[in-house]
Amino acid sequence: MSWFALFLVLLLLGLALLWLARRTHTHTGLPEGQVISADMGAWRRTDRPFFSARHQLAGRPDYVVADGMDLIPVEVKSGRAPIQPYETHVLQLAAYCLLVKETSGRRPPHGILRYADCTFEIDYTRKLEAELLAVLDAMRDDLAAGDAPRDHDDPWRCAACGYRELCPEALLN
């Protein structure tokens, strides 16, 4: 085989691998960029959740992708996408944006909500951050007042709750 033919084969192989890598990224719904943190499957798992002492908030997004200088949190939902993202999902993503900002010093311009069949890019605006902080304050007020009743009748949801053993309304003991 001549050097030219070998070069051509290697070039075509490289282009095929590049195409496959881009196709895989698109298929997963992740934005272009390097995955620097993951809390899913075979990806490198983060050791600890992100934590903000200032806001007394902890959490771990499914992925954090470096896009240039930006760090983009990605939350993956297994179900089909609603017409527009659920408010609870948007607030969860906003919490991850806040945690990325607090732990890295870099404010994400947006976060990604990936459903089984659709991806939404959610801008992390000052208004969304203020809404998140207001919800966190209201939740803390309810907890302090002892006025935070269980909001469901789903035993599976109770079983997965991190507060189940402390909850006087737990469905499973």
N, C-alpha and C positions, 0 to 999 in steps of 0.2 A: 504494500500500500504506500502510495507516495505521501510526502509531507503535506501536500496541498489537500489530498483527500482526507487525511487524518485531521487536519485543521478544520476542514469543512464539517466532518462528523462531530468533532468536539463543539464547534460553534452551534450546530443544530441541536445538539444535546443540551447545551447551555441555554439556548432560547426556549427549548421545550420545558426545562426545569423552571425558568423564569415565568413562563406562561402558567405552569402548574401552581407555582407559589402564589401568583396573583389570583388565580381562580380559586384556590383554597381560601385565601384571605377574604375574597368576596363571598364565598359560600358560607363562611362562619359569621359574616356580618361585622367582623372587626374592621376598624378603619385601617388605612395604610399606616405602617409604623411598626416599631419593635415592641412586642409584648414584653413588658418589664416586670409584671406581677400578674399572677393568676391564682384563682381559687376554684379551679375547675379541672376535673379529670387528671389527665397525664401531664398537664402543664406544670411548671415549677410552682409549687404552692408557697404562698407567703407564710412566714413563721408566725407572725402576730397580726392582729387586726390593726388598722390605722386607728390612732387615738388622738383626740383633741382635749387637752386638759381644760382649755378655755371654755369649751362648750359641753364638757363632760359627755362626749359622744365617741363611740367606737363602732367600727364596721369594716368590712372587707369586700370591696367590689369583686365581681367575678374576674375582671381583667383590668389592668391599667396599661394603656398603650402610649408609648412615646411617639409623638407626632412633631418632629422638629424639637422645639423647646417646650412644647405643650405636653402635659400629662393628661390623658383622656380616660376617665373611668367608664367601664362598660358593664352593664348589668344585663344578664341573659335570663329571659323568661321562657319556660318550656311550652307554654300555651300559644294558641293562635293570637295574632294581634287584634286588638279592638280597633274601632275606627280611629280613635285617638287614644294615646296612652292613658291608663288609669292615673288619677291624681296621686294615689298612694305610691305607684311605681315612680312617678316623676319626683315626688318628695324623697323617696329612697335614693334615687340617682343624685338629687341635689345634696343629700347628706354625704354621699361619696365624693361629690365635687368639693364640698366644704372640707372634708377630711384630707383630700389630696392637697388642697390649698394650705391647710393648717400644718400638714406634715412635710410638705416639700417647699413651701413658700411661693409656689407658682399656682396662680388661679387658672383652672381649666376654662377655656372659652365655652365648652359644651361637654355633655356626656352622651353616651350612646345607650339606648334601650333596644335590645335585640330580642324580638319575639321569634317564634318558630318560622314565621312566614314573612316577616317585615322588620325593618330597622328604622328607628326614629332617632334623629339627632336633636337633643334638647339643649337649647342655649342656657348657659348658667349665668343668668342675669342677676343684677343687684336685687331686683324685685323678687325673683325666685328664692334667692338667699334669705331675704327678709321674711318671706312667707314660711320658709323652713324654720327659721329661728322662732317665729311666732307660734308655730305648731309645737315645737319642742318646749317652749315656755308653757303653753297650755297643757301639754302632757305632764310636765313636772308639777304644775299647779294641781291638776287632778290627782296625781299620785300623793302629793303632800296632804291634800284634803281627804284622802281616803275615798275618793269619788272616781275610781277608774274601774268600772265593772267589766267583766268578760263580755266581749262583743260578738260571741258566736256560740253555736251549739255543736261544733265539729270536734269529735274526740281525737281525730288525727292531728288537727291543728294544735290542740292542747298537748298531745303527746310530744310534739316537736318543740314546744315552747321552753325556752331557757328558764322561765320563772315558775314552771308548773309545780315544783316542790314547795314553793313559798306561797302559792296562790290559794286563797280560801275558796275559790270558785272552780278549781280544777275539775274537769270531768273525769279524769283518770288519776288514780293514786298509786 
